[in-house]
Amino acid sequence: MSTKIALTLARLFTCEMANGRKIRLAMILACSKIRPSLQFSLIPMSFVVASKVKEVLKKNGMMSAGDFADACSAMVEEACKKAAARAKGNGRKTVRPVDL
C-alpha cells in the first residue's frame, strides 16, 4: 500500500463524534508498515491535557467547547515557536521564560 493510499484511507476513516469533535480511527498498523513516522502525522499532537484545561474552566464556573483544548494546544505551540525564535535571535540555545 502506498503512502497516498494510506492517507486517503485515513481521511475516509475520519468520523465525527456526537459532540462535534472529529477523530480518526486507528490506521496505525497499516501505516506503520509503510513509513513508521506516518502514524504520528495522522494523529494530531496535543501540548495540553484537556482534562486539566476543563478543570480550570470548571473552577471558574465555565464549560468548554469540544475543540477548546485543541485551540489551547495551538496557542502553546505558537508561543513555543516564537520563544525559540527569540532565543535563537539572541544567540542562545536555551529558551527562557523571558522569551515568552
Secondary structure as UniProt FT lines:
FT   HELIX           3..12
FT   STRAND          14..16
FT   TURN            18..19
FT   STRAND          22..24
FT   HELIX           28..34
FT   TURN            36..37
FT   HELIX           38..42
FT   HELIX           50..59
FT   TURN            60..61
FT   TURN            66..67
FT   HELIX           68..89
FT   TURN            90..91
FT   HELIX           97..99
//
